[in-house]
Amino acid sequence: MKKSITVHQNKRGRPATGRDPAVTIRLPESVLASVEHWAMSQEDQPPRSQAIRRLVEIGLSESEAPKRPKVLSTAKQSAARARELANTTIDKRSDPAASAEEHKVRKRKLVEGPSMVRNARKDRPGK
């Protein structure tokens, strides 16, 4: 018996253009306009899809850089701010008829506390 002839049939449709998977996204017109404006400002003026790829790569490369968390305040800064607010409030509510020395003593007692409490505080040893 004769061997049968092998026939290679062509695949239908357009040949594959790349090996990367295609991803479809929806973008608002304002974002697309911004992408196109960015692309036109580039030296080689890439097409929209290439511009989007470049922008994604730029965004990912910036996010890979280690970022330190932003510290809004430290304990010392918080304590200083609390002290400042307490002093301002005491100044506003103090007795205007009291002498400057009396005002100073009252303010110290309010901010630092009575002497027996000041000596017992664990966060301020030796004061």
C-alpha positions as CSV (number, residue, x, y, z in Angstrom):
1,M,0.0,0.0,0.0
2,K,1.1,3.5,-0.8
3,K,1.8,6.1,1.9
4,S,-0.8,8.9,2.0
5,I,0.3,12.4,1.1
6,T,0.5,14.8,4.1
7,V,-1.1,18.1,3.4
8,H,-0.4,21.1,5.6
9,Q,-3.5,23.3,5.7
10,N,-3.0,26.9,6.3
11,K,-4.6,28.5,9.4
12,R,-7.4,30.9,8.7
13,G,-7.2,34.5,9.6
14,R,-4.4,37.0,10.1
15,P,-1.1,35.7,11.2
16,A,0.0,36.4,14.8
17,T,1.8,39.7,15.2
18,G,3.3,39.1,18.6
19,R,3.7,36.7,21.4
20,D,2.4,38.9,24.2
21,P,-1.2,38.5,25.3
22,A,-3.6,41.2,24.1
23,V,-5.3,43.2,26.8
24,T,-8.3,45.4,26.2
25,I,-9.0,48.3,28.6
26,R,-11.5,51.1,28.6
27,L,-10.2,54.6,29.2
28,P,-12.1,57.9,29.4
29,E,-11.6,60.3,26.5
30,S,-9.8,62.7,28.8
31,V,-7.2,60.0,29.6
32,L,-6.8,59.0,25.9
33,A,-6.3,62.7,25.0
34,S,-3.6,63.0,27.7
35,V,-1.9,59.8,26.4
36,E,-2.0,61.1,22.8
37,H,-0.7,64.5,23.9
38,W,2.1,62.8,25.7
39,A,2.9,60.6,22.7
40,M,3.0,63.6,20.4
41,S,5.5,65.4,22.7
42,Q,7.9,62.4,22.4
43,E,10.7,62.5,19.9
44,D,9.6,59.5,17.9
45,Q,5.8,60.1,18.4
46,P,4.8,56.5,19.1
47,P,1.3,55.2,18.3
48,R,-1.3,55.1,21.0
49,S,-0.7,51.4,22.0
50,Q,3.1,51.9,22.2
51,A,2.6,55.2,24.2
52,I,0.3,53.3,26.7
53,R,2.9,50.6,27.1
54,R,5.7,53.1,27.7
55,L,3.6,55.0,30.3
56,V,2.8,51.8,32.1
57,E,6.5,50.8,32.2
58,I,7.4,54.3,33.5
59,G,4.7,54.0,36.2
60,L,5.9,50.5,37.2
61,S,9.6,51.5,37.3
62,E,8.8,54.4,39.7
63,S,6.7,52.2,42.0
64,E,9.6,49.7,42.3
65,A,11.8,52.3,44.0
66,P,11.6,51.7,47.8
67,K,9.6,54.5,49.4
68,R,9.7,55.3,53.0
69,P,6.3,55.8,54.6
70,K,5.7,59.4,55.3
71,V,5.7,60.0,59.0
72,L,3.3,62.8,59.9
73,S,4.7,63.3,63.3
74,T,6.9,61.7,65.9
75,A,6.2,61.4,69.6
76,K,8.4,64.4,70.4
77,Q,6.7,66.5,67.8
78,S,3.3,65.5,69.1
79,A,4.3,66.3,72.7
80,A,5.7,69.7,71.6
81,R,2.5,70.5,69.7
82,A,0.4,69.5,72.7
83,R,2.5,71.7,75.0
84,E,2.1,74.6,72.5
85,L,-1.7,74.1,72.4
86,A,-1.9,73.9,76.2
87,N,0.1,77.1,76.6
88,T,-2.1,78.9,74.1
89,T,-5.3,77.8,75.8
90,I,-4.0,78.7,79.2
91,D,-3.0,82.1,78.0
92,K,-6.5,82.7,76.6
93,R,-8.3,81.5,79.8
94,S,-6.0,82.9,82.4
95,D,-7.1,85.5,84.9
96,P,-6.2,89.0,83.6
97,A,-6.1,90.4,87.1
98,A,-3.3,88.0,88.2
99,S,0.2,89.3,88.3
100,A,2.8,88.1,85.8
101,E,4.5,85.9,88.5
102,E,1.2,84.4,89.6
103,H,0.3,83.7,86.0
104,K,3.6,82.0,85.4
105,V,3.2,79.8,88.5
106,R,-0.4,78.8,87.6
107,K,0.6,78.0,84.0
108,R,3.5,75.8,85.2
109,K,1.2,73.9,87.5
110,L,-1.3,73.3,84.8
111,V,1.2,72.3,82.1
112,E,3.6,70.2,84.3
113,G,1.2,69.2,87.0
114,P,1.6,69.5,90.8
115,S,5.0,68.7,92.2
116,M,3.9,65.4,93.8
117,V,2.5,64.2,90.5
118,R,5.6,65.5,88.5
119,N,7.9,63.4,90.8
120,A,5.8,60.3,90.2
121,R,5.7,60.4,86.4
122,K,7.5,57.6,84.8
123,D,8.1,59.3,81.5
124,R,10.1,62.1,83.2
125,P,12.5,60.5,85.7
126,G,14.4,62.9,87.8
127,K,12.2,65.9,87.3
